[in-house]
Amino acid sequence: MSPARRRVDHADRPEDGASDPSALMDLLGVAAVLVEADGRIDMWSPQADELFGYTRGEAVGQYAAHLLLHPEHREAAIGLFAEVMVTGQAWAGPFPIRHKDGSTRLVEFRNMRLTDNLGDHYALGLATDRSTLLQVERKLALSDRLVTQAPIGLSVLDTDLRYLAVNPALASMHGMSEADHIGRRFREVLPGEPFLSAEDCMREVLATGVPVVDRQVVGRPAGDLEQEHAWTMSLYRLEDHRGHVLGIANVVVDITDRYQAARQADRAQQRLRLMASGSARIGTTLEVERTAQELADVVVPDLADMVAVDLLDSVLQTGRTDSGEDPALFRALAVKTAYPTGAAEAIVAPGRLTTYHTDHPAAHCVRTRKPVLITDLNSGDVTRVAENDHAAQLLAQAGVHTNMAVPLIARGQIIGVMGMARARNPQAFDEDDLTLACELASSAALSIDNAVLHQHIRSAAETLQRSLLPQLSPRHPGLEVAARYRPAQAFSEVGGDWFDVIPLDGDRTALAVGDVMGSGIPAATTMGRLRTATSTLADLDLDPARILTHLDKIIQGLDPYLATCVYAIYDPHDCRLHVASAGHLPPVLMRADEPPELLDLPTGTPLGVGGVPFETTTLDLRPGDQLVLYTDGLVETRDDPIDERLDDLVALLSSPHRSVEETCDRLLQELRAPASHDDVALLIARTQSLTNNCGPGPLRPV
């Protein structure tokens, strides 16, 4: 048989060839000495050379007692030798020997009797240095204590990542006994997907020998699949004294409590960030739908995988909750999902009206004014949170497993509901999530209610504004007239822009366009009073400058008390236009055969400033000429210089052959932004011939 021992693994696998001998025997330096019955040394191992100091040639044939013992120890040794040879019982223990250098050394012996095929007896002595043996024993005892009593997890795995040894601490962490570990692979004990990377890390350490320290692993062990655990794992490769790889050592510290505390802290930080984000992002405008969408954008994906914001339709229509409405009628305002999903089709689309069944969380919120939290929503319960059976099927297919709904309450009145769900996020909603959702909903509800209130005020102001504007006749003596009024879009309020076309004696017509500074109902009211005053003053047959002077005095008693205005009088018999401006943008004159131009009028000061005279300018017109009067909402923007915008206006008027109606529509389409922050009044008048004495002439101040 080969002197090298054969290796057979713990799973009773077949022999796979000779392996290197154990390093422990080399560490102990065990010497073998064979002594004949008469006490002569018959055999001497190389290790005995080092232990006793004598070479084989010096020892073989010598009496062992005389060679290896001091005189005072020989009698005791010979007695022990004789007892072993007579009785055949082995003897073991420490005994002092004499080294070749004359020193005394304590050696640990194992003595036993051997008998050959002829019946002759020999004594075999196995010996090692006593101090070395004690040191090894102490290390083994200490290692055993460290492993078994250590509060941290310790394990040794072979090169196939099978457990060879596990201490009680690690067995407790895994929820399995020590015996159940032995022989199992790492992934059999820790089967979850999070442990794949840990296994790859182990193989890398085996391959490279580079240790890994404090690698965090989070998952569920086979012994406790219901609870998530967290550990730090340190790995280092085990080698013998020849560098042969024996396996890998794994040092594990359970940090589940610290991990959970960190997660709680992270969630608290996330809640703070989400609340800060909500404060900054929700309520940036006074548009109801926009505010609802801002709420949805904050909630998804940080809190929920999908969200729907519904408002009671009675709130949108009247600004008040219809307490007698049963079931409640909702209008969907905003929907958002964190990723493309079929569940989006199950959520009521924005703009749609719907009523929910009585068990639906939204209906429950309206009845009780309290939130609803469903932590475990199995497939059979999905119908509870769905609009209908088809929607329930879509939600179930998408994997929706948890749901909550919170009421939107503003100024003590419930105005709507926000519903949230999770599908891809495996964590169920908990009480902390519900508290956060309620805080966001409370803040957003006030912003939404403000937007609803503003919408009603704006609608009232716009209604008032339109009611105060004239109903124009397109035909006036010597003029073809078209006008447009457009209220402000986006979140701005209705302003005080106005126009008027006033018939005068002698076939004359007064044209006026003005802009009251400010917005809302006060501006619309001031505009109506100015328009009434203008109509009254027009009957006095005053020139435009005198009209503006009287208006300047009138507006000083109003609030708002500033306005700009252009007032013109056209006489179709002499084809003359008399015009004056009070701080208003210049009109555009379009002649039939010349490029359009901005009229260079004395600008004047806005009405309400007082103390500054106004000046009337007269110019001659001819049939086909057009005068374009407008307010600043047509041309002013926040980003472009006013001169460039006026150039754009003039450029768009380069086609004088369009009808005045077409010109109005084109100017609004090309110049006015979709979300304009100001309202617009636009008035265009084209001259028509009543006599043959009309002709072009220069501007003449009056």
PyMOL commands that set and color helices and strands:
alter all, ss='L'
color gray80, all
select helices_A, chain A and resi 23-28+46-52+56-59+64-68+71-87+130-149+168-174+178-181+186-189+193-208+256-281+288-299+313-318+342-346+361-368+379-385+389-398+431-468+505-507+520-538+544-555+632-634+642-652+660-671
alter helices_A, ss='H'
color red, helices_A
select strands_A, chain A and resi 31-36+41-44+91-98+104-115+121-129+153-157+163-166+212-219+229-239+245-254+306-312+329-337+353-355+372-374+402-410+413-422+475-476+479-486+495-503+509-519+563-571+576-582+588-590+597-598+617-620+626-630+680-687+700-701
alter strands_A, ss='S'
color yellow, strands_A
deselect
rebuild
show_as cartoon
